Amino acid sequence: MLFSVINTYLRDRYASLQDLCEDLQVDRSQLEDRLAQAGFVYNPAQNKFW
């Protein structure tokens, strides 16, 4: 579910993962680590997790 919510926010509200993390006051490395545990990696060119 986290994967889906983050990708929706990236698609609809934020130009980058950094923008999302700053606005929502989320630690970027913790978010990336959490999603990496589920097999997802951030792609900055596409601005989404795969």
BAKOL-271537 format. One record per atom (N, C-alpha, C, CB): residue number from 1; residue in one letter; atom name; y, x, z. Coordinates in steps of 0.1 Angstrom, whole numbers. Atoms other than C-alpha are relative to their C-alpha. Glycine has a CB too. Example, Ala and Ser with C-alpha at 12.3 -4.5 7.8 and 13.67 -1.06 7.14 Angstrom:
! BAKOL-271537
<pt k="1" r="a" a="N" y="-12" x="9" z="0"/>
<pt k="1" r="a" a="CA" y="-45" x="123" z="78"/>
<pt k="1" r="a" a="C" y="12" x="9" z="0"/>
<pt k="1" r="a" a="CB" y="0" x="-10" z="12"/>
<pt k="2" r="s" a="N" y="-11" x="-9" z="0"/>
<pt k="2" r="s" a="CA" y="-11" x="137" z="71"/>
<pt k="2" r="s" a="C" y="11" x="-8" z="8"/>
<pt k="2" r="s" a="CB" y="5" x="4" z="-14"/>
//
This chain:
! BAKOL-271537
<pt k="1" r="m" a="N" y="-12" x="8" z="0"/>
<pt k="1" r="m" a="CA" y="0" x="0" z="0"/>
<pt k="1" r="m" a="C" y="13" x="9" z="0"/>
<pt k="1" r="m" a="CB" y="0" x="-9" z="12"/>
<pt k="2" r="l" a="N" y="-12" x="-9" z="0"/>
<pt k="2" r="l" a="CA" y="24" x="29" z="8"/>
<pt k="2" r="l" a="C" y="3" x="5" z="-14"/>
<pt k="2" r="l" a="CB" y="-3" x="12" z="9"/>
<pt k="3" r="f" a="N" y="-1" x="-5" z="13"/>
<pt k="3" r="f" a="CA" y="18" x="42" z="-27"/>
<pt k="3" r="f" a="C" y="8" x="-10" z="-9"/>
<pt k="3" r="f" a="CB" y="-13" x="3" z="-7"/>
<pt k="4" r="s" a="N" y="-6" x="10" z="8"/>
<pt k="4" r="s" a="CA" y="28" x="9" z="-43"/>
<pt k="4" r="s" a="C" y="15" x="-3" z="4"/>
<pt k="4" r="s" a="CB" y="-8" x="-13" z="2"/>
<pt k="5" r="v" a="N" y="-13" x="2" z="-5"/>
<pt k="5" r="v" a="CA" y="59" x="4" z="-21"/>
<pt k="5" r="v" a="C" y="9" x="11" z="-4"/>
<pt k="5" r="v" a="CB" y="0" x="-2" z="15"/>
<pt k="6" r="i" a="N" y="-8" x="-12" z="4"/>
<pt k="6" r="i" a="CA" y="72" x="39" z="-27"/>
<pt k="6" r="i" a="C" y="3" x="0" z="-15"/>
<pt k="6" r="i" a="CB" y="-6" x="13" z="4"/>
<pt k="7" r="n" a="N" y="-2" x="0" z="15"/>
<pt k="7" r="n" a="CA" y="67" x="37" z="-65"/>
<pt k="7" r="n" a="C" y="9" x="-11" z="-4"/>
<pt k="7" r="n" a="CB" y="-13" x="-1" z="-7"/>
<pt k="8" r="t" a="N" y="-9" x="11" z="3"/>
<pt k="8" r="t" a="CA" y="84" x="3" z="-66"/>
<pt k="8" r="t" a="C" y="15" x="4" z="4"/>
<pt k="8" r="t" a="CB" y="-4" x="-13" z="8"/>
<pt k="9" r="y" a="N" y="-13" x="-4" z="-4"/>
<pt k="9" r="y" a="CA" y="114" x="17" z="-47"/>
<pt k="9" r="y" a="C" y="5" x="11" z="-10"/>
<pt k="9" r="y" a="CB" y="0" x="6" z="15"/>
<pt k="10" r="l" a="N" y="-4" x="-10" z="10"/>
<pt k="10" r="l" a="CA" y="115" x="47" z="-70"/>
<pt k="10" r="l" a="C" y="4" x="-6" z="-13"/>
<pt k="10" r="l" a="CB" y="-11" x="11" z="-2"/>
<pt k="11" r="r" a="N" y="-3" x="7" z="12"/>
<pt k="11" r="r" a="CA" y="114" x="25" z="-100"/>
<pt k="11" r="r" a="C" y="13" x="-8" z="0"/>
<pt k="11" r="r" a="CB" y="-12" x="-8" z="-5"/>
<pt k="12" r="d" a="N" y="-10" x="10" z="0"/>
<pt k="12" r="d" a="CA" y="139" x="-1" z="-89"/>
<pt k="12" r="d" a="C" y="13" x="5" z="7"/>
<pt k="12" r="d" a="CB" y="-5" x="-12" z="7"/>
<pt k="13" r="r" a="N" y="-12" x="-3" z="-9"/>
<pt k="13" r="r" a="CA" y="163" x="16" z="-64"/>
<pt k="13" r="r" a="C" y="5" x="15" z="0"/>
<pt k="13" r="r" a="CB" y="-3" x="-4" z="13"/>
<pt k="14" r="y" a="N" y="-4" x="-14" z="-2"/>
<pt k="14" r="y" a="CA" y="163" x="54" z="-65"/>
<pt k="14" r="y" a="C" y="-3" x="9" z="-12"/>
<pt k="14" r="y" a="CB" y="-8" x="6" z="12"/>
<pt k="15" r="a" a="N" y="1" x="-9" z="11"/>
<pt k="15" r="a" a="CA" y="168" x="81" z="-91"/>
<pt k="15" r="a" a="C" y="-10" x="11" z="3"/>
<pt k="15" r="a" a="CB" y="13" x="5" z="-4"/>
<pt k="16" r="s" a="N" y="9" x="-11" z="-4"/>
<pt k="16" r="s" a="CA" y="146" x="106" z="-72"/>
<pt k="16" r="s" a="C" y="-6" x="-3" z="14"/>
<pt k="16" r="s" a="CB" y="8" x="13" z="0"/>
<pt k="17" r="l" a="N" y="6" x="1" z="-13"/>
<pt k="17" r="l" a="CA" y="123" x="110" z="-43"/>
<pt k="17" r="l" a="C" y="10" x="5" z="11"/>
<pt k="17" r="l" a="CB" y="-13" x="9" z="0"/>
<pt k="18" r="q" a="N" y="-10" x="-5" z="-10"/>
<pt k="18" r="q" a="CA" y="150" x="130" z="-25"/>
<pt k="18" r="q" a="C" y="10" x="-11" z="4"/>
<pt k="18" r="q" a="CB" y="7" x="13" z="-6"/>
<pt k="19" r="d" a="N" y="-9" x="11" z="-3"/>
<pt k="19" r="d" a="CA" y="174" x="101" z="-28"/>
<pt k="19" r="d" a="C" y="-6" x="-10" z="9"/>
<pt k="19" r="d" a="CB" y="5" x="-7" z="-13"/>
<pt k="20" r="l" a="N" y="7" x="10" z="-8"/>
<pt k="20" r="l" a="CA" y="149" x="77" z="-14"/>
<pt k="20" r="l" a="C" y="-2" x="5" z="14"/>
<pt k="20" r="l" a="CB" y="-14" x="-3" z="-6"/>
<pt k="21" r="c" a="N" y="2" x="-5" z="-13"/>
<pt k="21" r="c" a="CA" y="141" x="100" z="15"/>
<pt k="21" r="c" a="C" y="13" x="1" z="8"/>
<pt k="21" r="c" a="CB" y="-7" x="14" z="-1"/>
<pt k="22" r="e" a="N" y="-13" x="-1" z="-7"/>
<pt k="22" r="e" a="CA" y="177" x="106" z="24"/>
<pt k="22" r="e" a="C" y="5" x="-14" z="4"/>
<pt k="22" r="e" a="CB" y="11" x="7" z="-9"/>
<pt k="23" r="d" a="N" y="-5" x="14" z="-3"/>
<pt k="23" r="d" a="CA" y="186" x="69" z="22"/>
<pt k="23" r="d" a="C" y="-8" x="-7" z="11"/>
<pt k="23" r="d" a="CB" y="0" x="-8" z="-13"/>
<pt k="24" r="l" a="N" y="9" x="7" z="-9"/>
<pt k="24" r="l" a="CA" y="156" x="57" z="42"/>
<pt k="24" r="l" a="C" y="-3" x="9" z="13"/>
<pt k="24" r="l" a="CB" y="-13" x="-3" z="-6"/>
<pt k="25" r="q" a="N" y="2" x="-10" z="-11"/>
<pt k="25" r="q" a="CA" y="157" x="88" z="66"/>
<pt k="25" r="q" a="C" y="-14" x="2" z="2"/>
<pt k="25" r="q" a="CB" y="7" x="-6" z="13"/>
<pt k="26" r="v" a="N" y="14" x="-3" z="0"/>
<pt k="26" r="v" a="CA" y="122" x="97" z="58"/>
<pt k="26" r="v" a="C" y="-2" x="15" z="-3"/>
<pt k="26" r="v" a="CB" y="-9" x="-8" z="-10"/>
<pt k="27" r="d" a="N" y="2" x="-14" z="2"/>
<pt k="27" r="d" a="CA" y="109" x="133" z="60"/>
<pt k="27" r="d" a="C" y="-9" x="1" z="-13"/>
<pt k="27" r="d" a="CB" y="-8" x="6" z="12"/>
<pt k="28" r="r" a="N" y="6" x="0" z="13"/>
<pt k="28" r="r" a="CA" y="100" x="141" z="24"/>
<pt k="28" r="r" a="C" y="-14" x="7" z="0"/>
<pt k="28" r="r" a="CB" y="9" x="8" z="-10"/>
<pt k="29" r="s" a="N" y="13" x="-7" z="-1"/>
<pt k="29" r="s" a="CA" y="72" x="166" z="32"/>
<pt k="29" r="s" a="C" y="-10" x="-8" z="6"/>
<pt k="29" r="s" a="CB" y="2" x="14" z="7"/>
<pt k="30" r="q" a="N" y="10" x="8" z="-6"/>
<pt k="30" r="q" a="CA" y="55" x="142" z="55"/>
<pt k="30" r="q" a="C" y="-4" x="-11" z="-9"/>
<pt k="30" r="q" a="CB" y="6" x="-6" z="13"/>
<pt k="31" r="l" a="N" y="3" x="11" z="9"/>
<pt k="31" r="l" a="CA" y="57" x="114" z="29"/>
<pt k="31" r="l" a="C" y="-9" x="6" z="-11"/>
<pt k="31" r="l" a="CB" y="12" x="-6" z="-6"/>
<pt k="32" r="e" a="N" y="8" x="-6" z="10"/>
<pt k="32" r="e" a="CA" y="43" x="137" z="2"/>
<pt k="32" r="e" a="C" y="-14" x="4" z="5"/>
<pt k="32" r="e" a="CB" y="7" x="13" z="-6"/>
<pt k="33" r="d" a="N" y="13" x="-4" z="-6"/>
<pt k="33" r="d" a="CA" y="16" x="150" z="25"/>
<pt k="33" r="d" a="C" y="-9" x="-13" z="2"/>
<pt k="33" r="d" a="CB" y="2" x="7" z="14"/>
<pt k="34" r="r" a="N" y="8" x="13" z="-2"/>
<pt k="34" r="r" a="CA" y="5" x="114" z="34"/>
<pt k="34" r="r" a="C" y="-5" x="-5" z="-13"/>
<pt k="34" r="r" a="CB" y="9" x="-10" z="7"/>
<pt k="35" r="l" a="N" y="5" x="5" z="13"/>
<pt k="35" r="l" a="CA" y="3" x="104" z="-2"/>
<pt k="35" r="l" a="C" y="-10" x="9" z="-6"/>
<pt k="35" r="l" a="CB" y="12" x="-3" z="-9"/>
<pt k="36" r="a" a="N" y="10" x="-10" z="5"/>
<pt k="36" r="a" a="CA" y="-15" x="136" z="-11"/>
<pt k="36" r="a" a="C" y="-14" x="-2" z="6"/>
<pt k="36" r="a" a="CB" y="6" x="15" z="2"/>
<pt k="37" r="q" a="N" y="13" x="2" z="-7"/>
<pt k="37" r="q" a="CA" y="-42" x="128" z="14"/>
<pt k="37" r="q" a="C" y="-8" x="-11" z="-7"/>
<pt k="37" r="q" a="CB" y="2" x="-4" z="15"/>
<pt k="38" r="a" a="N" y="7" x="11" z="7"/>
<pt k="38" r="a" a="CA" y="-49" x="97" z="-7"/>
<pt k="38" r="a" a="C" y="-2" x="3" z="-15"/>
<pt k="38" r="a" a="CB" y="9" x="-13" z="1"/>
<pt k="39" r="g" a="N" y="2" x="-4" z="13"/>
<pt k="39" r="g" a="CA" y="-49" x="117" z="-39"/>
<pt k="39" r="g" a="C" y="12" x="-1" z="-10"/>
<pt k="39" r="g" a="CB" y="-11" x="-7" z="-6"/>
<pt k="40" r="f" a="N" y="-12" x="2" z="9"/>
<pt k="40" r="f" a="CA" y="-13" x="111" z="-52"/>
<pt k="40" r="f" a="C" y="9" x="11" z="1"/>
<pt k="40" r="f" a="CB" y="7" x="-13" z="4"/>
<pt k="41" r="v" a="N" y="-10" x="-11" z="1"/>
<pt k="41" r="v" a="CA" y="12" x="137" z="-63"/>
<pt k="41" r="v" a="C" y="13" x="-6" z="-7"/>
<pt k="41" r="v" a="CB" y="-6" x="12" z="-8"/>
<pt k="42" r="y" a="N" y="-13" x="5" z="6"/>
<pt k="42" r="y" a="CA" y="49" x="131" z="-71"/>
<pt k="42" r="y" a="C" y="2" x="8" z="-13"/>
<pt k="42" r="y" a="CB" y="11" x="3" z="10"/>
<pt k="43" r="n" a="N" y="-3" x="-6" z="13"/>
<pt k="43" r="n" a="CA" y="59" x="137" z="-107"/>
<pt k="43" r="n" a="C" y="15" x="-3" z="-2"/>
<pt k="43" r="n" a="CB" y="-8" x="-7" z="-12"/>
<pt k="44" r="p" a="N" y="-14" x="3" z="1"/>
<pt k="44" r="p" a="CA" y="97" x="142" z="-108"/>
<pt k="44" r="p" a="C" y="5" x="-4" z="-14"/>
<pt k="44" r="p" a="CB" y="7" x="13" z="4"/>
<pt k="45" r="a" a="N" y="-4" x="4" z="14"/>
<pt k="45" r="a" a="CA" y="99" x="138" z="-146"/>
<pt k="45" r="a" a="C" y="-2" x="-15" z="-2"/>
<pt k="45" r="a" a="CB" y="-9" x="8" z="-10"/>
<pt k="46" r="q" a="N" y="2" x="15" z="1"/>
<pt k="46" r="q" a="CA" y="85" x="103" z="-143"/>
<pt k="46" r="q" a="C" y="5" x="-7" z="12"/>
<pt k="46" r="q" a="CB" y="-15" x="-2" z="-1"/>
<pt k="47" r="n" a="N" y="-5" x="6" z="-13"/>
<pt k="47" r="n" a="CA" y="100" x="97" z="-108"/>
<pt k="47" r="n" a="C" y="-10" x="-10" z="6"/>
<pt k="47" r="n" a="CB" y="14" x="-7" z="-3"/>
<pt k="48" r="k" a="N" y="11" x="8" z="-6"/>
<pt k="48" r="k" a="CA" y="67" x="83" z="-95"/>
<pt k="48" r="k" a="C" y="-11" x="9" z="5"/>
<pt k="48" r="k" a="CB" y="-4" x="-11" z="-9"/>
<pt k="49" r="f" a="N" y="12" x="-6" z="-4"/>
<pt k="49" r="f" a="CA" y="36" x="92" z="-77"/>
<pt k="49" r="f" a="C" y="-12" x="-4" z="-9"/>
<pt k="49" r="f" a="CB" y="-4" x="-4" z="15"/>
<pt k="50" r="w" a="N" y="11" x="3" z="8"/>
<pt k="50" r="w" a="CA" y="4" x="95" z="-97"/>
<pt k="50" r="w" a="C" y="-13" x="2" z="8"/>
<pt k="50" r="w" a="CB" y="-1" x="10" z="-12"/>
//
